[in-house]
């Protein structure tokens, strides 16, 4: 069991978890500011990927039709939710220093994990409408949410890679209010194409969505989603947290979970 340390600020917990003023480069900060997203290569090595893939499939088999029900189930995809409680291999995902530094750069204030989920589009499915992970935001408002996609498989043009519209986090309203059909390709969209082990972190006010998986294989990813601390979590971590998970985690990780 970890020694109990009381934190009063997210900056204190982040420092214990390895975040420094040099964790992000100026170029990475600029990408988050201007484009609304940044991609980090090789945050997971092959050994970590093998462990996560095995746990992923184990959970899918074990949970069956109930998989993902704690937060969301989606036709045409496989979903998992509440991964904080479902394997030690997930502990380093939502506490990774580069992720925490990026979330703090986007939100600029106290934050917490909202949910740790997984999603993969099955062959022939997975197309999502362009959307933001927050209701309509006015330009004068601060940003409220930040998300990350941890690539457990390669993301390619054919297998349902996530698309994002750079700079759309600066716009008020949703795609429809700008005359955009959210299910059609956007002229400025880019695909998050990267090998397994990479991580895409994006301001969740950016318009984004999964694309159609046109292959015969699944395309797996984890989503560590954060919100400003004054808002409700997508999954109430205190309500769901199991004692064995609590005992395993450091005080800094518990602070990130707000438990």
N, C-alpha and C positions, 0 to 999 in steps of 0.2 A: 504494500500500500504506500502511496506517495505521501510525503510530508504535506500537511495542509498549510497553504500560504493564502492570505487574504489579499485580493487585488481590488483596488478601487477604480482603476482605469484600464481600458483595453490596451493602452500603450505599455503598461507594466507587464501584462500577460504576453503581449507580442514580443517584448524584449526577452523574456524567459524562453520563448519558443524560437528565438534566433533571428528575429527581425531587427535590422539595423538601418541606418540612413543610407546604406549602400546596397541594400537588398535589391532594389530596382535601379536600373540605369535611367539616365535622363531620357534616352530614346524610348524606353518602355513606358515611362510616365507620359511622354508626349503621345505615344500611340493610344494609351487609355484616354487621354484628354481629347484628342482630335478624331481618332477613328472609333473610339469606344470599345476597343478590344486589343488584346495582345496575346501572342502565342509563345509559350515557353517549350522548347524541345527537351526531351530526355529527363523529365522530372521523375519518371518511373523507369527503373531498369528492367531487364528481361526477367530476372528472378522475381521481382515484385509483381510484374504482370502475370506471370504464371500462377502465383499464389492467388491473386485477385480473380483471375479467370476461373480457377478451380472453385473458389468460394462462390462466385457469381452463379455458376451452373449448379452448384450444390443447393444454393438457396432457391433457384428457380424450380428445381426438382422437388424440393421439400415443400415449398409454399404453393406450387401449382396454380390453381385458379385464384387463390387469394393473394398472389404476389402483387405487391404495390398498393394494396388496398388501404394502408395507413394514410396515404396521401392522395394517390391518383392512379387509376387504371385507364388505359388508352387503347382503343381498337387499333389493330395493326402493329402493335408493339408489345414487347415484354417489359415489364416495369418491376423495380424493387424499391422499397422505401424503408426508412428507419435503419439505415445501415450503420449508424453509430453503435447500435446494440448488436450487430450481427457478425462481428468479426474484428479481431485485433488488427487485421491487415488494412482496415479502413481508418485507423487512428491517425496515421500520418497524412491523410488526404486533407481533412479540414483544418489541420494545424500546420500545414506546410508554410514556411516563412515567406516564400514568394507569393503564395496565394493571399496570406494575411496582409502583406504589404500592399498588394494591388487593391484588395478590398478597401483598405483604409484610405488609399489614394483616391479611390472613386467616391467613397461615402464621406470622408473627411470628419468623421465623428465616431462615437461609440457604436459598435455593431455586435452582432451575434450570428451564429449559424442558424439559418432558418430551417434547412432540411438537408439531408444527405441521401440522395436517391440514385437510381440507375435506370437507364432507358436504352433499348435497342430496337431498331425497326426490323421487322421480319421481312424476308424477301417479298417484293411486290407491294410494300406498304411503307408508311412512315412519313408521308408528306404532311407538313404542318403549314398552316397559314402564317404569314409573317405576323409577329406579335411582340410586344414588350411584356416583361414580367411584372407590370404594375399598371394601374389604371392611368388614364390620361393625365399627364403631368404638365404643369405650366412652366414656362421657361424660367420664371423667377424662383421656382422651388429647388431645394437641394435634391440630389439623387438619393433614392431610398433603398435600392437593391442592387446586388452584384452577384453574378453567377460564374461558375466555372465548369468546363467540360474536360474531364480526364479521359483521354482516349485509351481504351482497353484494347481496341483493334485499330488498324490503320483506317483513317478517314480518306476516302477516294471520291472521285466524281460520280462513280457508279453506285456506291453502297449507302447513300443516304446521309452524306456529310452535312453538317449544319451550315446554313447560309446566314450571313449578316449583312446589313446595309450600313456601311461606314458613315459615321457622323449623325445617324438618325436619332441618337440619344439627345441631341440638341434641339430637336423639334418638339413642339407641343402637339398633343392630339395623337391619334392612331393612324395607321396607314389609310384606312377608308376615308378619314377626314382630309387626307391629302390626295384623294382621287386614285388611290392605289388599290388594285385587286390583290388582297393579301395571299391568295393561293397561286397567283401567277409569278413568273420570274420578275424580279425587279431589275431595272437597267443598271443600277449601281451595286447590286449585291455581289458579294464575294463568298466563295466556299472555304470553309475551314478544312484545308487539305494538309494532313500531317501524319507521320507514322505513329503507331502505338507508343505510349509513354509520354507523348506530348500533352500539354494542357493549354486550352484556350480559356482566358479569363476575360469576361466582358461586362461592361456596364449594362445592367439588365433593362435599362430603358432603351437600348439599341433594338431596332427591329431585327428579329431573327426567327429561324424555324428550321426544323429538320426537312431534308429532301427525300425523294423517293429512293428506296433501296431497290436497284435494278439488278442485283446479283442473286446468287443462290445461297449466300451465306448471311448470317446475322452480323450486326455492327454494334458492338457494345461500348457503353460509356457510363461514367459516373458523373453526377451533378452535385457539387457542393455549392449550395445557394445561401447567400447571406442577406441580412436585412439590417437597417439601422436599429439600434437597440430599443428605441421607443415604440417600435411596431411589434405586432404579434408574429410569431414564427409560423411557417407553413406546417410544421409538426412541433407540437409543444414538447420540447426536449425534457423538461422537468417531469412531465406527466408520463413519458414513455421510458425514461432512463432506468435501466435495470441496475440493481445493486452491484452486481459483478462488474458491470461497465464502469460505474462510478468509482469503485475501488481501484480499477485498473488505470484510470486516467489521472494525469497530473492536475494540479490546481489551475494551471494556466489553461489547459484544455477545458476544464470545467467552466472557467470564466467565458471562454469562447462559446460554450453551449448555453450559458446563462443558467447554470444549475448550482 
